[in-house]
Amino acid sequence: MNKEATDQNQNEPKSFEERLAEAIDLHNEAVAGKKEAVWKAHQEFERLRLDHPGHPVADAFHGSVMSLIARDESNPMTRLQWANRSLKLLDEAVDADPANSRIRRLRGNIAFRLPEEFFHRTETVIEDYLFLIDWELRYPGSLSIETYNKLIYELGEAYHRINRLQEAEMCWSRLLKQTDDPEYHRLIDQKLRRGKDAESSS
């Protein structure tokens, strides 16, 4: 390839897919705790969505970035505003592409971290996690074993959070049968023992 052709290629605008991949890399750095990546990711997704509207995956990742801004915000009112903007974008992305497992996973993970007493999004967690577990059953191998086990454990946590205790125990019993991970066995044993102690004292 001659120099003129190389220069022309370098000057060509990046495709939506290339820009999305770069923005997602920044998002993942931000999730891993790199604070300077949070605002960079926000700016990248803002520009990307302005240039290429109507892509639910980009909307969902931008919503996830907004949840990270909320996480790092010290002012309670500003934190709430960013969290609500995040949820609005994620809900719109799910409405636009309800069968997209990546979008469901983003929304479910974010909703799981929100306190139920302020946001009332535990039902969202249950909806998205059930979708993802069903997706893995229909398309085995679409999730790693670690991710699948985490989903079942956290689904049990979500049920427990809203006092659907029988369903919580069903999730945890299922997980105990399919994993030898000692940490899950320890956590579930604590939860079940605490539940039995609460029943006996009531």
C-alpha positions as a Markdown table, in Angstrom:
| # | Residue | x | y | z |
|---|---|---|---|---|
| 1 | Met | 0.0 | 0.0 | 0.0 |
| 2 | Asn | 1.5 | 3.4 | -1.0 |
| 3 | Lys | 1.9 | 6.3 | 1.4 |
| 4 | Glu | -1.0 | 8.3 | -0.2 |
| 5 | Ala | -3.4 | 5.3 | 0.4 |
| 6 | Thr | -2.2 | 4.9 | 3.9 |
| 7 | Asp | -2.7 | 8.6 | 4.7 |
| 8 | Gln | -6.2 | 8.4 | 3.2 |
| 9 | Asn | -7.1 | 5.4 | 5.4 |
| 10 | Gln | -5.8 | 7.2 | 8.5 |
| 11 | Asn | -8.0 | 10.2 | 7.6 |
| 12 | Glu | -11.2 | 8.1 | 7.1 |
| 13 | Pro | -13.7 | 8.5 | 9.9 |
| 14 | Lys | -14.0 | 5.5 | 12.3 |
| 15 | Ser | -17.0 | 3.3 | 11.9 |
| 16 | Phe | -19.7 | 3.2 | 14.6 |
| 17 | Glu | -18.5 | -0.3 | 15.6 |
| 18 | Glu | -14.9 | 0.9 | 16.1 |
| 19 | Arg | -16.0 | 3.9 | 18.1 |
| 20 | Leu | -18.3 | 1.7 | 20.2 |
| 21 | Ala | -15.5 | -0.7 | 20.9 |
| 22 | Glu | -13.2 | 2.1 | 22.1 |
| 23 | Ala | -15.9 | 3.6 | 24.2 |
| 24 | Ile | -16.7 | 0.2 | 25.8 |
| 25 | Asp | -13.0 | -0.2 | 26.6 |
| 26 | Leu | -13.1 | 3.1 | 28.5 |
| 27 | His | -16.3 | 2.0 | 30.2 |
| 28 | Asn | -14.6 | -1.2 | 31.4 |
| 29 | Glu | -11.6 | 0.7 | 32.7 |
| 30 | Ala | -14.1 | 2.9 | 34.6 |
| 31 | Val | -15.9 | -0.1 | 36.0 |
| 32 | Ala | -12.5 | -1.5 | 37.2 |
| 33 | Gly | -12.0 | 1.7 | 39.2 |
| 34 | Lys | -10.0 | 4.0 | 36.9 |
| 35 | Lys | -11.8 | 7.3 | 37.8 |
| 36 | Glu | -10.3 | 9.3 | 35.0 |
| 37 | Ala | -11.9 | 6.9 | 32.5 |
| 38 | Val | -15.4 | 7.6 | 33.8 |
| 39 | Trp | -15.7 | 11.1 | 32.3 |
| 40 | Lys | -13.8 | 10.1 | 29.2 |
| 41 | Ala | -16.3 | 7.3 | 28.6 |
| 42 | His | -19.2 | 9.7 | 29.2 |
| 43 | Gln | -17.9 | 12.1 | 26.6 |
| 44 | Glu | -17.2 | 9.4 | 24.1 |
| 45 | Phe | -20.7 | 7.9 | 24.4 |
| 46 | Glu | -22.3 | 11.3 | 24.3 |
| 47 | Arg | -20.5 | 12.1 | 21.0 |
| 48 | Leu | -21.2 | 8.6 | 19.6 |
| 49 | Arg | -24.9 | 8.7 | 20.4 |
| 50 | Leu | -25.2 | 12.2 | 18.9 |
| 51 | Asp | -23.5 | 11.0 | 15.6 |
| 52 | His | -25.3 | 7.6 | 15.5 |
| 53 | Pro | -28.6 | 7.8 | 17.3 |
| 54 | Gly | -30.9 | 4.8 | 17.6 |
| 55 | His | -28.4 | 2.2 | 18.9 |
| 56 | Pro | -29.7 | 0.6 | 22.1 |
| 57 | Val | -26.4 | -1.0 | 23.0 |
| 58 | Ala | -24.6 | 2.4 | 23.0 |
| 59 | Asp | -27.5 | 3.9 | 25.0 |
| 60 | Ala | -27.2 | 1.1 | 27.6 |
| 61 | Phe | -23.4 | 1.4 | 28.0 |
| 62 | His | -23.9 | 5.2 | 28.3 |
| 63 | Gly | -26.5 | 4.5 | 31.0 |
| 64 | Ser | -24.0 | 2.3 | 32.8 |
| 65 | Val | -21.3 | 5.1 | 32.6 |
| 66 | Met | -23.9 | 7.5 | 34.2 |
| 67 | Ser | -24.3 | 5.0 | 37.1 |
| 68 | Leu | -20.5 | 5.2 | 37.6 |
| 69 | Ile | -20.7 | 9.0 | 37.7 |
| 70 | Ala | -23.5 | 8.6 | 40.3 |
| 71 | Arg | -21.3 | 6.1 | 42.3 |
| 72 | Asp | -18.4 | 8.7 | 42.5 |
| 73 | Glu | -20.6 | 11.7 | 43.2 |
| 74 | Ser | -20.5 | 13.1 | 46.8 |
| 75 | Asn | -23.5 | 15.3 | 46.6 |
| 76 | Pro | -26.7 | 13.2 | 47.3 |
| 77 | Met | -29.0 | 15.2 | 45.0 |
| 78 | Thr | -26.5 | 15.1 | 42.1 |
| 79 | Arg | -25.9 | 11.4 | 42.7 |
| 80 | Leu | -29.7 | 10.8 | 42.5 |
| 81 | Gln | -30.0 | 12.8 | 39.3 |
| 82 | Trp | -27.2 | 10.8 | 37.6 |
| 83 | Ala | -28.7 | 7.5 | 38.9 |
| 84 | Asn | -32.1 | 8.4 | 37.5 |
| 85 | Arg | -30.6 | 9.4 | 34.1 |
| 86 | Ser | -28.8 | 6.1 | 34.1 |
| 87 | Leu | -31.9 | 4.1 | 34.7 |
| 88 | Lys | -34.0 | 6.0 | 32.2 |
| 89 | Leu | -31.4 | 5.3 | 29.4 |
| 90 | Leu | -31.2 | 1.6 | 30.4 |
| 91 | Asp | -35.0 | 1.2 | 30.5 |
| 92 | Glu | -35.2 | 2.8 | 27.0 |
| 93 | Ala | -32.5 | 0.5 | 25.7 |
| 94 | Val | -34.3 | -2.6 | 27.0 |
| 95 | Asp | -37.6 | -1.4 | 25.6 |
| 96 | Ala | -35.9 | -0.9 | 22.2 |
| 97 | Asp | -34.1 | -4.3 | 22.2 |
| 98 | Pro | -35.6 | -6.5 | 24.9 |
| 99 | Ala | -33.9 | -9.7 | 23.6 |
| 100 | Asn | -30.4 | -8.3 | 23.9 |
| 101 | Ser | -28.6 | -10.2 | 26.7 |
| 102 | Arg | -25.8 | -7.6 | 26.9 |
| 103 | Ile | -28.2 | -4.8 | 27.6 |
| 104 | Arg | -30.2 | -6.9 | 30.1 |
| 105 | Arg | -26.9 | -7.8 | 31.9 |
| 106 | Leu | -25.9 | -4.1 | 32.2 |
| 107 | Arg | -29.3 | -3.0 | 33.5 |
| 108 | Gly | -29.6 | -6.0 | 35.9 |
| 109 | Asn | -26.1 | -5.4 | 37.4 |
| 110 | Ile | -26.8 | -1.7 | 37.9 |
| 111 | Ala | -30.3 | -2.3 | 39.4 |
| 112 | Phe | -28.9 | -4.9 | 41.8 |
| 113 | Arg | -26.5 | -2.4 | 43.3 |
| 114 | Leu | -29.2 | 0.2 | 44.0 |
| 115 | Pro | -30.8 | 0.4 | 47.5 |
| 116 | Glu | -34.4 | -0.9 | 47.2 |
| 117 | Glu | -35.8 | 1.7 | 49.7 |
| 118 | Phe | -34.8 | 4.6 | 47.4 |
| 119 | Phe | -35.1 | 3.1 | 43.9 |
| 120 | His | -37.5 | 0.2 | 44.1 |
| 121 | Arg | -35.7 | -1.7 | 41.2 |
| 122 | Thr | -35.4 | -5.2 | 42.7 |
| 123 | Glu | -38.2 | -6.4 | 40.4 |
| 124 | Thr | -36.0 | -5.1 | 37.5 |
| 125 | Val | -33.1 | -7.2 | 38.8 |
| 126 | Ile | -35.4 | -10.3 | 38.9 |
| 127 | Glu | -36.7 | -9.7 | 35.4 |
| 128 | Asp | -33.3 | -9.2 | 33.9 |
| 129 | Tyr | -31.6 | -12.1 | 35.8 |
| 130 | Leu | -34.3 | -14.5 | 34.9 |
| 131 | Phe | -34.0 | -13.5 | 31.3 |
| 132 | Leu | -30.2 | -14.1 | 31.4 |
| 133 | Ile | -30.5 | -17.5 | 33.2 |
| 134 | Asp | -33.1 | -18.6 | 30.6 |
| 135 | Trp | -30.8 | -17.3 | 27.8 |
| 136 | Glu | -27.9 | -19.5 | 29.2 |
| 137 | Leu | -30.3 | -22.5 | 29.3 |
| 138 | Arg | -31.3 | -22.0 | 25.7 |
| 139 | Tyr | -27.8 | -21.1 | 24.5 |
| 140 | Pro | -25.4 | -23.1 | 26.7 |
| 141 | Gly | -22.0 | -21.5 | 27.0 |
| 142 | Ser | -23.2 | -17.9 | 26.3 |
| 143 | Leu | -22.2 | -17.1 | 29.9 |
| 144 | Ser | -19.2 | -18.2 | 31.8 |
| 145 | Ile | -19.7 | -20.6 | 34.7 |
| 146 | Glu | -18.6 | -17.8 | 37.1 |
| 147 | Thr | -21.1 | -15.3 | 35.7 |
| 148 | Tyr | -23.9 | -17.9 | 35.7 |
| 149 | Asn | -23.3 | -18.8 | 39.3 |
| 150 | Lys | -23.1 | -15.2 | 40.3 |
| 151 | Leu | -26.4 | -14.5 | 38.6 |
| 152 | Ile | -28.1 | -17.3 | 40.5 |
| 153 | Tyr | -26.7 | -16.2 | 43.8 |
| 154 | Glu | -27.7 | -12.5 | 43.3 |
| 155 | Leu | -31.1 | -13.6 | 42.0 |
| 156 | Gly | -31.5 | -15.3 | 45.4 |
| 157 | Glu | -30.3 | -12.0 | 47.1 |
| 158 | Ala | -32.9 | -10.0 | 45.1 |
| 159 | Tyr | -35.8 | -12.3 | 46.1 |
| 160 | His | -34.6 | -12.2 | 49.7 |
| 161 | Arg | -34.5 | -8.4 | 49.6 |
| 162 | Ile | -38.2 | -8.2 | 48.9 |
| 163 | Asn | -39.1 | -11.1 | 51.3 |
| 164 | Arg | -39.8 | -13.7 | 48.6 |
| 165 | Leu | -37.9 | -16.1 | 50.8 |
| 166 | Gln | -39.0 | -19.4 | 49.3 |
| 167 | Glu | -37.8 | -18.3 | 45.9 |
| 168 | Ala | -34.5 | -17.1 | 47.4 |
| 169 | Glu | -33.9 | -20.5 | 49.0 |
| 170 | Met | -34.7 | -22.2 | 45.7 |
| 171 | Cys | -32.0 | -20.2 | 44.0 |
| 172 | Trp | -29.5 | -20.9 | 46.7 |
| 173 | Ser | -30.3 | -24.6 | 46.9 |
| 174 | Arg | -29.8 | -24.9 | 43.2 |
| 175 | Leu | -26.5 | -23.1 | 43.3 |
| 176 | Leu | -25.3 | -25.3 | 46.1 |
| 177 | Lys | -26.0 | -28.4 | 43.9 |
| 178 | Gln | -24.1 | -27.0 | 40.9 |
| 179 | Thr | -20.9 | -25.4 | 42.5 |
| 180 | Asp | -18.2 | -26.6 | 44.8 |
| 181 | Asp | -17.1 | -23.0 | 45.4 |
| 182 | Pro | -16.5 | -22.8 | 49.2 |
| 183 | Glu | -17.3 | -19.0 | 49.3 |
| 184 | Tyr | -20.8 | -19.6 | 47.9 |
| 185 | His | -21.4 | -22.4 | 50.3 |
| 186 | Arg | -20.2 | -20.2 | 53.2 |
| 187 | Leu | -22.4 | -17.2 | 52.2 |
| 188 | Ile | -25.5 | -19.4 | 51.5 |
| 189 | Asp | -25.1 | -21.3 | 54.8 |
| 190 | Gln | -25.0 | -18.0 | 56.6 |
| 191 | Lys | -28.1 | -16.7 | 54.9 |
| 192 | Leu | -30.1 | -19.8 | 55.5 |
| 193 | Arg | -29.0 | -20.1 | 59.1 |
| 194 | Arg | -29.9 | -16.4 | 59.7 |
| 195 | Gly | -33.3 | -17.0 | 58.1 |
| 196 | Lys | -34.0 | -20.0 | 60.4 |
| 197 | Asp | -32.9 | -18.1 | 63.5 |
| 198 | Ala | -35.3 | -15.2 | 62.5 |
| 199 | Glu | -38.1 | -17.7 | 62.1 |
| 200 | Ser | -37.5 | -19.4 | 65.5 |
| 201 | Ser | -37.3 | -16.0 | 67.3 |
| 202 | Ser | -40.5 | -14.7 | 65.8 |
